[in-house]
Amino acid sequence: MTPARFFLAALTLSLAASSCSVFHRHRPEAAPVVVEPVRTTDSPTPPTAARDLADAMTTVLHLRPDQTTRARQVLNSTVEQVNAARQQYPAQSPQLNAALARINASSDKQLRQILGPTSYREMQVKRAQIQAEMQQRR
C-alpha cells in the first residue's frame, strides 16, 4: 500500500468515525429555550387562569364535582368581565379600580354561596396554598 493510499484510507476512516452517532452519544444535549410571556398589569387575563384556579381550589379544598363546575363558571365569567373592564378603562384609572373591585366582590359573593361557610373560610385561610398550586399548573 502506498503512503498516499494509506493516508487516504486513514482520512476516510477518521471522517466516517467522527460522524457516527456511536461516538457522539455522550455529548450533553442543549436544553430547550423556554420563553416566558411577560404579563403586565394591563395585559388580559388568559382564559386558562379560571380553569387553573378552579382546579387548584378543587385540589386544596377537596371540592365536590358540582362545586368545581359552578366555581369554574363563576371564575370564567369573572375573567371575561375583568378583561372587558381592562379594555374599557385606561390602566391604573380610578374607573378601572372601581370596576375590578365590583367584579371581585360579585365573584366573591357567588363563590361564598357555592362553597358554603366552612369551605369558604378554608379557602381564605389556604389562599397562599391555592396560589402555589395554581403556579405549579402553569
C-alpha positions as CSV (number, residue, x, y, z in Angstrom):
1,M,0.0,0.0,0.0
2,T,1.4,3.3,-1.0
3,P,1.7,6.1,1.6
4,A,-0.9,8.2,-0.3
5,R,-3.4,5.3,-0.3
6,F,-2.7,4.7,3.4
7,F,-3.3,8.4,4.2
8,L,-6.5,8.4,2.2
9,A,-7.8,5.3,3.9
10,A,-6.9,6.7,7.4
11,L,-8.6,10.0,6.5
12,T,-11.7,8.2,5.2
13,L,-11.9,6.1,8.3
14,S,-11.5,9.0,10.7
15,L,-14.2,11.1,8.9
16,A,-16.6,8.1,9.0
17,A,-15.9,7.5,12.7
18,S,-16.3,11.2,13.6
19,S,-19.8,11.4,12.0
20,C,-21.0,8.1,13.6
21,S,-23.6,8.6,16.3
22,V,-21.9,5.9,18.5
23,F,-19.1,8.4,19.1
24,H,-21.5,11.3,19.9
25,R,-23.9,9.7,22.4
26,H,-22.1,11.1,25.4
27,R,-22.5,14.7,24.4
28,P,-25.0,16.6,26.5
29,E,-28.0,17.8,24.6
30,A,-28.7,21.5,24.6
31,A,-31.6,22.4,26.9
32,P,-34.6,23.8,25.0
33,V,-35.0,27.5,25.3
34,V,-38.2,28.4,27.2
35,V,-39.5,31.9,26.7
36,E,-42.0,33.0,29.4
37,P,-44.6,35.5,28.3
38,V,-44.3,38.8,30.1
39,R,-47.5,39.9,31.7
40,T,-48.1,43.5,32.6
41,T,-50.9,44.8,34.9
42,D,-52.9,45.9,31.8
43,S,-52.5,42.7,29.8
44,P,-55.6,40.5,29.5
45,T,-56.0,37.6,31.9
46,P,-55.7,34.3,30.0
47,P,-58.8,32.2,29.9
48,T,-56.9,29.3,31.3
49,A,-56.4,31.2,34.6
50,A,-60.0,30.4,35.6
51,R,-59.6,26.7,34.9
52,D,-56.3,26.6,36.8
53,L,-57.7,28.4,39.8
54,A,-60.8,26.1,39.9
55,D,-58.6,23.0,39.6
56,A,-56.3,24.3,42.4
57,M,-59.3,25.1,44.6
58,T,-60.6,21.6,44.0
59,T,-57.3,20.0,44.9
60,V,-56.7,22.1,48.1
61,L,-60.3,22.4,49.3
62,H,-61.5,18.9,48.2
63,L,-64.5,20.3,46.3
64,R,-67.3,18.1,45.0
65,P,-67.7,17.9,41.2
66,D,-70.8,20.1,41.2
67,Q,-68.9,22.8,43.3
68,T,-66.0,22.6,40.9
69,T,-68.2,23.1,37.9
70,R,-70.1,26.0,39.4
71,A,-66.9,27.6,40.7
72,R,-65.3,27.3,37.2
73,Q,-68.4,29.0,35.7
74,V,-68.1,31.9,38.1
75,L,-64.3,32.2,37.6
76,N,-64.7,32.1,33.8
77,S,-67.3,34.9,34.0
78,T,-65.0,36.9,36.3
79,V,-62.1,36.6,33.8
80,E,-64.4,37.8,30.9
81,Q,-65.6,40.8,33.0
82,V,-62.1,41.7,34.1
83,N,-60.8,41.6,30.5
84,A,-63.7,43.7,29.3
85,A,-63.1,46.3,32.0
86,R,-59.4,46.4,31.2
87,Q,-60.3,47.2,27.6
88,Q,-62.9,49.8,28.5
89,Y,-60.9,51.8,31.0
90,P,-57.3,53.1,31.0
91,A,-54.8,51.2,33.1
92,Q,-54.4,52.4,36.7
93,S,-57.5,54.6,36.4
94,P,-60.0,55.0,39.3
95,Q,-62.8,53.7,37.0
96,L,-60.9,50.5,36.3
97,N,-60.1,50.0,40.0
98,A,-63.8,50.6,40.9
99,A,-64.9,48.1,38.2
100,L,-62.4,45.5,39.3
101,A,-63.5,45.9,43.0
102,R,-67.1,45.5,41.9
103,I,-66.3,42.4,39.8
104,N,-64.3,40.8,42.6
105,A,-67.0,41.5,45.2
106,S,-69.6,39.9,43.0
107,S,-67.4,36.9,42.3
108,D,-66.5,36.5,46.0
109,K,-70.2,36.6,46.9
110,Q,-71.0,33.9,44.3
111,L,-68.1,31.7,45.5
112,R,-69.2,32.0,49.1
113,Q,-72.7,30.7,48.1
114,I,-71.2,27.8,46.1
115,L,-68.6,26.7,48.7
116,G,-70.7,27.2,51.8
117,P,-69.3,28.9,55.0
118,T,-66.9,26.2,56.1
119,S,-65.2,25.7,52.7
120,Y,-65.2,29.5,52.1
121,R,-63.4,30.1,55.3
122,E,-60.9,27.3,54.5
123,M,-60.3,29.0,51.1
124,Q,-59.5,32.3,52.8
125,V,-57.1,30.5,55.2
126,K,-55.4,28.5,52.4
127,R,-55.3,31.2,49.8
128,A,-51.4,31.1,49.6
129,Q,-51.5,27.3,49.2
130,I,-54.1,27.6,46.4
131,Q,-52.0,30.2,44.6
132,A,-48.9,27.9,44.9
133,E,-50.9,25.0,43.5
134,M,-52.1,27.2,40.6
135,Q,-48.5,28.3,39.8
136,Q,-47.4,24.7,39.6
137,R,-50.1,24.1,36.9
138,R,-48.7,26.7,34.6
